[in-house]
Amino acid sequence: MTFFNLNPTRTLSVTAWLLAAASASAQTVQPALAQLDALRLSPESAGALVYRGDTFTQRTPAGAPLYRYERRVQSAPGGLAASHITSDPTGSVVIVESSVVSPAYEVQRFEVSNQQSGFSGAVQVSHGGRLLEYELNDNGKLSIASEEVSDPVVCGPSLFGYILKNWDPLQAGATMPVRMVVVQEKTTYGFNLKFEKLTHGQATFSITPSSFLIRMAIAPMRVVFDANTRTAVRYEGRVPPMENVSGKLKDLDARVEYTSVSSSYR
């Protein structure tokens, strides 16, 4: 999942869907919201289950989760197709984020269908990870854009894997800059990955906005792994689904508790 809505001022087989899009030239993204219900009925079409995540608000951590999501993966040429499928308490799928990534979790393509916000879109990454080409259907308004970046690109389905692939240099004290894709904004935002601490067999890494202005709106995020199995334990910070507060959707800073199904992260 892209872990946050980043606004500083405020299937079919998933593999087939992603790879067909990845092989095409830039084109208008058609609304993909019908795929959400298909995944509710047949989540296994997105691949093998890696973990489940229960999403709570940070303000009221007790009680039933506001959302649940699954990470599912399947093989793709040159890497993996990874999907994060978020459901509300009724079991309805509200957000799907899917990405084709290399074995090093380099993003090749990232797609989002978001029923809450009413948009679907994609970004194609090329030229060695330096060029991003966006397509967006935002509540019926179609647009495209491009962006050049110099730092590695990450998204929700690639972020944990990218941290795990760089575990040793991060634990040795390196700070690693990355660009987080935000499809609805057709842009990326800069973040710094850093190892924080090892406590009771759990390793904590921080994900901090590199811009002071973004830090004013988005608090540093943290992900906790089991240091032995290197499986996800907990995430704290901004998440893609929003919270209904008095009938209005608000950005959600959450705590996500993970239950691993696979013995290792993929």
CORKA-V481602 format. One record per backbone hydrogen bond with DSSP energy under -0.5 kcal/mol. CO is the residue of the C=O (numbers start at 1). NH is the residue of the N-H. Records with the same first field share a line. If there is no record, write none. Layout:
# CORKA-V481602
CO = NH, NH
This chain:
# CORKA-V481602
2 = 240
4 = 6
5 = 7
6 = 8
7 = 10
13 = 17
14 = 18
15 = 19
16 = 20
17 = 21
18 = 22
19 = 23
20 = 24
21 = 24
32 = 35
33 = 36, 37
34 = 38
35 = 39
36 = 40
37 = 41
38 = 42
42 = 45
43 = 46
44 = 47
45 = 14
48 = 73
50 = 261, 262
51 = 71
52 = 259
53 = 55, 69
54 = 56, 257
55 = 66, 67
56 = 255
60 = 57
66 = 89
67 = 55
68 = 87
69 = 53
70 = 72, 85
71 = 50, 51
72 = 83
73 = 48
74 = 81
76 = 79
78 = 103
79 = 76
80 = 82, 101
81 = 74
82 = 99
83 = 72, 85
84 = 86, 97
85 = 70
86 = 94, 95
87 = 68
88 = 91
92 = 88
94 = 115, 116
95 = 86
96 = 113
97 = 84
98 = 111
99 = 82, 101
100 = 108, 109
101 = 80
102 = 105
106 = 102
108 = 125
109 = 100
110 = 123
111 = 98
112 = 121
113 = 96, 115
114 = 118, 119
118 = 139
119 = 114
120 = 137
121 = 112
122 = 135
123 = 110
124 = 133
126 = 130, 131
127 = 130
130 = 149
131 = 126
132 = 147
133 = 124
134 = 145
135 = 122
136 = 138, 143
137 = 120, 139
138 = 141
140 = 142
141 = 138
143 = 136
145 = 134
147 = 132
152 = 179
153 = 107
154 = 181
155 = 158, 159
156 = 160
158 = 162
159 = 163
160 = 164
161 = 165
162 = 166
163 = 166
164 = 167
166 = 170
167 = 171
168 = 172
169 = 174
170 = 173, 195
174 = 176
175 = 177
176 = 193
177 = 152
178 = 180, 191
179 = 154
180 = 189
182 = 185, 186, 187
183 = 186
187 = 182
189 = 180
190 = 210, 211
191 = 178
192 = 208
193 = 176
194 = 206
197 = 204
199 = 202
201 = 227
202 = 199
203 = 225
204 = 196, 197
205 = 223
206 = 194
207 = 221
208 = 192
211 = 215
212 = 216
213 = 217
214 = 217, 218
217 = 219
221 = 207
222 = 236
223 = 205
224 = 233, 234
225 = 203, 227
226 = 230
231 = 226
233 = 258
234 = 224
235 = 256
236 = 222
237 = 254
239 = 5, 252
243 = 245, 250
244 = 246
245 = 248
248 = 245
250 = 243
251 = 253
252 = 239, 254
253 = 58
254 = 237
255 = 56, 257
256 = 235
257 = 54
258 = 260
259 = 52
